Amino acid sequence: MSGVRTRFAPSPTGRLHLGHAYAALQAHDHARAAGGGFLLRIEDIDGTRSREGFVAGIEEDLAWLGLRWDGPVLRQSTRLAVYEAALAGLRARDLLYPCFCTRADIAASASAPHHGPDGLIYPGTCRHLSAGDVAARIAAGTPHAWRLAMDRAVAQAGALDWTDGIAGPQRADPQAFGDVVLARKDAPASYHLAVTIDDAAQGITDVVRGRDLMRATDIHRLLQALLGLPTPRYRHHPLLLGPDGTRLAKRNGAPALADLRAAGRDGAALADDIRAGRLPIGFAVASAYL
């Protein structure tokens, strides 16, 4: 087996759909073509939405497609201490601050709102709280997230370059995201923090994922620099679009693989059709970045 290693990392918040199948095949086939390893990771730290039954469904759906992964399945819920250690290190370097704002607070405080790749950019309200005010709120048990002080983080990290296997050389611009959340009020780590740490821990050499996550790589490069982690190669593939021209998503009622299986479809044959570009009527691969 070569040194190439990819992963498929779904969240167990619903059944997999055709878009997931397309993404899993991209990562799986990229690794296998190089004689490398393909890993499965379950991103299950969202306690309000993750369901154990969907974990079994993910494994069932991938097996139905004819995909096999190497080694044990990694569960993010087993790695909370690792994320907290990383957060503690960033706090010690004065790169994090607690944020007590609700979404309504953020919307109300932004008199001239600015939007970044993740949506509304946080206006920095809690960066200006006094140490006494922060201590009092924490002592009172006020729910809070932990945000990255972006200006200080970028100053420490310096220039951040990375290369996409399709789009070519990139210069990261994490400041476009503002002070991103690294630990949510309702989850011990954000997607950005957990995925960056876990890719390094699993020795992922090639991150193969959809173009909708391409700009998120700017944040991941910053965290890699701050945490002393290696930078993998990246390959952001086009997205699968539904008949309405929008990318497939659980919230939009994308066709579940379980439903296709129940209707008598052969999973391995479906995988081969997707590889060959023979998609169900009305579905298409996006020709441009979304």
C-alpha positions as CSV (number, residue, x, y, z in Angstrom):
1,M,0.0,0.0,0.0
2,S,1.3,3.4,-1.0
3,G,1.6,6.4,1.4
4,V,-1.5,8.1,-0.1
5,R,-4.4,8.2,2.4
6,T,-7.8,9.8,2.0
7,R,-11.0,9.8,4.1
8,F,-14.7,10.2,4.0
9,A,-16.1,12.0,7.0
10,P,-19.9,12.3,7.2
11,S,-21.9,13.5,10.1
12,P,-24.6,11.0,11.4
13,T,-27.5,13.5,11.1
14,G,-29.4,11.6,8.4
15,R,-29.1,8.9,5.7
16,L,-26.5,9.3,3.0
17,H,-27.8,10.5,-0.4
18,L,-26.4,10.6,-3.9
19,G,-24.2,13.6,-3.2
20,H,-22.5,11.7,-0.4
21,A,-22.1,8.7,-2.7
22,Y,-20.4,10.9,-5.3
23,A,-18.1,12.4,-2.6
24,A,-17.2,9.0,-1.1
25,L,-16.4,7.6,-4.5
26,Q,-14.1,10.5,-5.3
27,A,-12.1,10.0,-2.1
28,H,-12.1,6.2,-2.3
29,D,-11.1,6.0,-5.9
30,H,-8.4,8.7,-5.5
31,A,-6.7,6.5,-2.9
32,R,-7.2,3.2,-4.6
33,A,-5.8,4.5,-7.9
34,A,-2.6,5.3,-6.0
35,G,-2.6,2.0,-4.2
36,G,-3.3,3.9,-0.9
37,G,-5.7,3.7,2.0
38,F,-9.2,5.0,2.4
39,L,-10.5,5.8,5.9
40,L,-14.0,6.3,7.4
41,R,-14.4,8.9,10.1
42,I,-17.7,9.7,11.8
43,E,-18.0,13.4,12.8
44,D,-20.5,12.9,15.7
45,I,-19.7,15.7,18.1
46,D,-23.0,17.6,17.4
47,G,-24.9,16.1,20.3
48,T,-28.2,17.8,19.3
49,R,-28.4,16.3,15.8
50,S,-26.2,13.2,15.7
51,R,-28.0,9.9,15.9
52,E,-26.4,6.5,16.6
53,G,-28.8,4.8,14.1
54,F,-27.4,6.9,11.3
55,V,-23.8,5.6,12.0
56,A,-24.9,2.1,11.2
57,G,-26.7,3.5,8.2
58,I,-23.6,5.2,6.9
59,E,-21.6,1.9,7.0
60,E,-24.4,0.0,5.4
61,D,-24.8,2.5,2.6
62,L,-21.0,2.5,1.8
63,A,-20.9,-1.3,1.8
64,W,-23.9,-1.4,-0.5
65,L,-21.9,0.9,-3.0
66,G,-19.1,-1.6,-2.8
67,L,-16.7,0.6,-0.9
68,R,-14.4,-0.8,1.8
69,W,-12.4,1.3,4.3
70,D,-9.2,0.5,6.0
71,G,-8.8,0.0,9.7
72,P,-11.3,0.9,12.4
73,V,-13.8,3.8,12.1
74,L,-12.7,6.9,14.0
75,R,-15.4,8.6,16.0
76,Q,-14.9,12.3,16.8
77,S,-16.9,11.8,20.1
78,T,-13.9,9.8,21.4
79,R,-11.5,12.6,20.9
80,L,-12.9,15.5,23.0
81,A,-9.8,15.6,25.2
82,V,-7.6,16.1,22.2
83,Y,-9.7,19.0,21.0
84,E,-9.7,20.6,24.5
85,A,-5.9,20.3,24.7
86,A,-5.6,22.2,21.4
87,L,-8.0,24.9,22.6
88,A,-6.1,25.2,25.9
89,G,-2.9,25.8,24.0
90,L,-4.4,28.5,21.9
91,R,-5.9,30.1,25.0
92,A,-2.5,30.1,26.6
93,R,-1.2,32.1,23.6
94,D,-4.0,34.6,23.9
95,L,-5.5,33.6,20.6
96,L,-9.0,32.7,21.9
97,Y,-11.7,34.7,23.7
98,P,-15.1,33.7,25.0
99,C,-18.1,34.9,23.1
100,F,-21.5,35.1,25.0
101,C,-23.5,36.5,22.0
102,T,-26.5,34.8,20.7
103,R,-27.3,34.8,17.0
104,A,-29.9,37.5,17.6
105,D,-27.3,39.6,19.5
106,I,-24.9,39.3,16.5
107,A,-27.5,40.3,14.0
108,A,-28.6,43.2,16.1
109,S,-25.1,44.5,16.8
110,A,-24.0,44.6,13.2
111,S,-25.2,48.0,12.0
112,A,-23.4,47.5,8.7
113,P,-23.2,43.7,8.4
114,H,-20.4,42.1,6.4
115,H,-20.5,38.7,5.0
116,G,-17.7,36.2,4.5
117,P,-17.5,32.6,3.2
118,D,-19.3,31.3,6.3
119,G,-22.0,34.0,6.3
120,L,-22.3,37.0,8.6
121,I,-18.9,38.1,10.0
122,Y,-18.9,38.5,13.8
123,P,-18.5,42.2,14.7
124,G,-16.2,41.4,17.6
125,T,-18.5,42.5,20.4
126,C,-17.1,40.2,23.1
127,R,-13.5,41.0,22.3
128,H,-14.0,44.3,24.1
129,L,-15.3,42.9,27.4
130,S,-13.2,43.6,30.5
131,A,-11.5,40.7,32.2
132,G,-13.8,41.2,35.2
133,D,-16.9,41.0,33.1
134,V,-15.7,37.8,31.4
135,A,-14.8,36.2,34.7
136,A,-18.2,37.1,36.2
137,R,-20.1,35.7,33.2
138,I,-18.2,32.5,33.2
139,A,-18.6,32.1,36.9
140,A,-22.3,32.6,36.5
141,G,-22.5,29.8,34.0
142,T,-23.4,32.0,31.0
143,P,-23.2,29.8,27.8
144,H,-20.3,30.8,25.6
145,A,-18.4,29.9,22.5
146,W,-14.6,30.3,22.0
147,R,-13.6,32.5,19.1
148,L,-10.2,32.8,17.4
149,A,-8.7,36.3,17.6
150,M,-8.1,36.4,13.8
151,D,-5.8,39.3,13.6
152,R,-3.4,37.9,16.3
153,A,-3.6,34.4,14.8
154,V,-2.7,35.6,11.3
155,A,0.1,37.7,12.6
156,Q,1.6,34.6,14.3
157,A,1.0,32.3,11.3
158,G,2.3,34.5,8.5
159,A,1.6,33.8,4.8
160,L,-0.4,30.6,4.2
161,D,-0.2,28.9,0.8
162,W,-1.8,25.7,-0.3
163,T,-2.4,23.8,-3.5
164,D,-5.6,22.4,-4.9
165,G,-5.2,19.5,-7.3
166,I,-7.8,20.9,-9.6
167,A,-7.7,24.7,-9.1
168,G,-4.0,25.0,-8.6
169,P,-2.0,27.2,-6.2
170,Q,-3.9,29.2,-3.6
171,R,-3.1,31.9,-1.1
172,A,-5.2,31.5,2.1
173,D,-7.2,34.5,3.3
174,P,-8.6,33.4,6.7
175,Q,-9.3,37.0,7.7
176,A,-12.2,37.0,5.3
177,F,-14.0,34.8,7.8
178,G,-13.6,37.1,10.8
179,D,-13.2,35.7,14.3
180,V,-14.3,32.1,13.7
181,V,-15.7,29.9,16.4
182,L,-13.4,27.0,17.4
183,A,-15.6,25.7,20.3
184,R,-19.4,26.1,20.1
185,K,-21.8,26.6,22.9
186,D,-23.4,23.3,22.1
187,A,-20.4,21.3,20.9
188,P,-16.8,21.0,22.3
189,A,-15.2,21.8,19.0
190,S,-16.1,23.4,15.7
191,Y,-15.9,21.6,12.4
192,H,-12.8,23.7,11.5
193,L,-10.9,22.6,14.6
194,A,-11.9,19.0,14.7
195,V,-11.3,18.2,11.1
196,T,-7.9,19.9,11.0
197,I,-6.7,17.9,14.1
198,D,-8.2,14.6,13.0
199,D,-6.8,14.8,9.4
200,A,-3.3,15.2,10.9
201,A,-3.9,12.4,13.5
202,Q,-5.0,10.0,10.9
203,G,-2.1,10.8,8.6
204,I,-4.4,12.0,5.8
205,T,-2.2,12.9,2.8
206,D,-4.9,13.9,0.4
207,V,-8.1,15.7,1.5
208,V,-10.6,15.0,-1.3
209,R,-13.9,16.8,-0.7
210,G,-16.5,19.1,-2.4
211,R,-15.9,22.5,-3.8
212,D,-18.3,23.9,-1.2
213,L,-15.6,23.4,1.4
214,M,-12.8,24.9,-0.7
215,R,-12.7,28.3,1.1
216,A,-12.8,26.5,4.5
217,T,-9.3,25.3,3.7
218,D,-8.1,28.9,4.4
219,I,-9.1,28.4,8.1
220,H,-7.6,24.9,8.1
221,R,-4.3,26.1,6.8
222,L,-4.2,28.7,9.5
223,L,-4.9,26.2,12.2
224,Q,-2.3,23.8,10.8
225,A,0.3,26.6,11.1
226,L,-0.8,27.6,14.6
227,L,-0.9,24.0,15.9
228,G,2.3,22.8,14.1
229,L,0.4,20.2,12.0
230,P,1.3,19.0,8.5
231,T,-0.5,20.3,5.4
232,P,-2.0,17.6,3.2
233,R,-2.6,17.9,-0.5
234,Y,-6.1,19.1,-1.4
235,R,-8.5,18.2,-4.2
236,H,-11.9,19.9,-4.2
237,H,-14.1,18.1,-6.7
238,P,-17.3,19.5,-8.4
239,L,-20.6,19.0,-6.6
240,L,-23.5,16.8,-7.7
241,L,-26.6,18.9,-8.5
242,G,-30.3,17.8,-8.3
243,P,-33.0,18.4,-10.9
244,D,-33.6,21.9,-9.5
245,G,-30.0,22.9,-10.2
246,T,-29.0,23.1,-6.5
247,R,-26.4,21.0,-4.7
248,L,-27.8,17.9,-3.0
249,A,-28.3,18.3,0.7
250,K,-30.2,16.5,3.5
251,R,-32.2,19.6,4.2
252,N,-33.4,19.7,0.6
253,G,-34.7,16.2,0.6
254,A,-32.0,14.6,-1.6
255,P,-32.7,11.0,-2.5
256,A,-31.4,8.7,0.2
257,L,-29.3,5.7,-0.8
258,A,-31.4,3.6,1.5
259,D,-34.5,4.4,-0.6
260,L,-32.7,3.5,-3.8
261,R,-31.7,0.2,-2.2
262,A,-35.3,-0.5,-1.1
263,A,-36.4,0.2,-4.7
264,G,-34.2,-2.6,-5.9
265,R,-31.2,-0.7,-7.2
266,D,-27.8,-2.5,-7.2
267,G,-25.3,-0.4,-5.2
268,A,-22.2,-1.5,-7.0
269,A,-23.8,-0.9,-10.4
270,L,-24.9,2.6,-9.2
271,A,-21.3,3.3,-8.1
272,D,-20.0,2.3,-11.6
273,D,-22.7,4.5,-13.2
274,I,-21.6,7.5,-11.1
275,R,-18.0,6.9,-12.0
276,A,-18.9,6.8,-15.7
277,G,-21.0,10.0,-15.4
278,R,-24.3,8.1,-16.0
279,L,-26.3,10.0,-13.4
280,P,-30.1,9.6,-12.8
281,I,-32.3,11.7,-15.0
282,G,-32.1,15.4,-14.0
283,F,-28.9,15.1,-12.0
284,A,-25.6,16.7,-13.1
285,V,-22.1,17.5,-12.0
286,A,-21.6,21.2,-11.5
287,S,-19.5,22.8,-14.1
288,A,-18.5,25.8,-12.0
289,Y,-17.7,26.6,-8.4
290,L,-20.7,27.2,-6.2
